[in-house]
């Protein structure tokens, strides 16, 4: 059940590069990462590509396939027409190292700037008590595999290099939301989301949610609630009171 | 080519950034040491994320009858009493504290009704024991530890103004040599994957936490990283490996489509009620309950089914036997012609749980099958078969400190040996890496306060030459490293796989000899920047060395036990139980095997078992010390 497919892969480094054409054999059930591996094993031994688990769990093989941010291991070849050219390029928002590998250090820097979980005082290990319904909100965000597809696609940085300093991106704003919603976290995180991590740059176009391979509702469940909390506190005590009295 | 070597100095260097490595680094930092973590992949991507089902710890949150002694007994039984009993004891005693500690780092496990950490059933565990988060427990573990590292870096930042002043992650960095001076660890040498520059870390204490060896097999749940680096580094540094014949073939890997063959299907499917059926629709596991487990498992489907709701008055279904038993049973069914269309058997959860229950408890499995195989597990059964998953064997260490026979060299997690004996229980790997990650971090920190041997210049030069070998001596007739790797995988899969025979393993050893020659002359094209061909050429050396250990030990052990099944010696033999097979390096790419006696279990631990059970495993004269 194998057939030949036209692949185009971006090859190059910081200095520049170009799309190269490869005719490749594709077998039943294969994903884009299988094809990249086939190229490495045959005509392009030095083709650089990150990958680890090949099961959509580690978030290493993030690339852009026909312009869409995707995990190469979860993109099945059967989703393309036989005569459709499949173009694989590196994530556009981060500097290229080589071929499909980009420098994702931005994300590690931002991760370090989010203050860690603050354990509740006077609660010994083993004494933590939380209800399932209360942990589920943060658990949704902890499904994140840190593939950085949301960071890559968010136009606040994708098209605006200059915003990288002030804006942490959906992944780390969601991390703040996750900690804020943690039933036992002792820190206050509303101001930091707005002041230190650029929550205001997000204009809820939901691009991050669309590309999330874990189907986390980043915008609806993390970013918008965070914005509401910030607004409540910062600008509009009446809305805050109204929300308290009538909506919840 | 650029031969410059960047140099860093630390108290403790941890090689490997999975659960064991991160927990070791956290502990060493908490002891006040300057610590480096070296990771082949990006920080946070380690193979630990693949662990699905949970982390075993006898907290007793779901069944109060659980305690460390029950967990200890289960672990020893699972390993067929070949385990290092002291490690199993420490593991069972310390696992609950290690799990509770994770909550103080921010982990969010699933909860019981009274708000405690929920625990689920798993193969070989008497009570519900696995702390979990749906079926993505490994991700929770790695993320929690990663975030704790960040938290420690934030503490350092407050003092020094530099996040990385005392705890730094060097990711996408591969270590190729351990450096010794006067018989002690002095440092290690390697390269950065992204630009190929060389680096050396000088440190008196090194913790190996590099995981397993599965990439030497064709069908495996392991990623490219699992090339036995720590095993091979330790061997070359003069340390020993034990129990290398014991490989765990997880009973349920995906079998179709071909490109995902081997990817793990969590044991939680069975823990939560899933059953195995052959092509005739029969729940065949009832035919495969071995004598040693007869008393603990249900003999009828009715009793097995009642167990899920009333575990105190019924015995568990045989689908939850230890993994080695289930893997062999599936293998036999397929061989007997009762397999599924793509050479596996059926794992059915659809007829056992409501769709919404399945989505809640097994979301990753639903996602994985839907996206990769077009199978909706809430409606149809999965097709599954054995996949190479875990190596029980590893670096021989002192059970309390985790130090190998080389002073200053420690090992924790999958790359260490002994804890799991001949077969690991599901859920015991995550707890293993927390318990022994912490211990090695602690003792490596203490050890680093002693002498600091200087790295010898000529050792570094030699390491540089060795790393460049694939470029410089690539003979004209040299081969593509990917081709040699495929051949190695095929050889191990076909000749030293789940069922083993003497003549096949002898053939494997001959082939490995040939592969060794070819490994030395593989050709690498191009440059040193993120060059997968070069990376593989260097990793191949390690894969070859550990494959030799597996093949030689497997040929030597003339019995079947846990993760070692001999077609020509199908029975477990008590005379082999107390014998450990020890591998040590013989030159660059060969190993020699010696036998060693297992130290007898401490009397009060021995007395935790009934004499009747021990009789199944021990020889008559070994039973003399029992209380009975």
Interface residues (C-beta under 8 A of the other chain):
Chain A: X13 X27 X28 X29 X30 X31 X34 X40 X41 X45 X46 X47 X48 X49 X50 X51 X52 X53 X54 X55 X56 X57 X58 X59 X60 X74 X76 X97 X98 X99 X101 X103 X104 X108 X111 X112 X114 X115 X116 X117 X119 X125 X126 X128 X129 X130 X131 X132 X135 X138 X139 X142 X143 X144 X145 X146 X179 X182 X185
Chain B: X41 X42 X43 X44 X45 X47 X49 X50 X59 X96 X97 X100 X101 X103 X104 X105 X106 X108 X109 X110 X111 X114 X115 X116 X118 X133 X134 X136 X139 X140 X143 X147 X148 X150 X151 X153 X154 X157 X163 X194 X195 X223 X224 X225 X256 X257 X258 X259 X260 X263 X264 X364 X367 X368 X371 X372 X373 X480 X481 X482 X483 X486 X524 X525 X526 X527 X529 X530 X531 X532 X533 X534
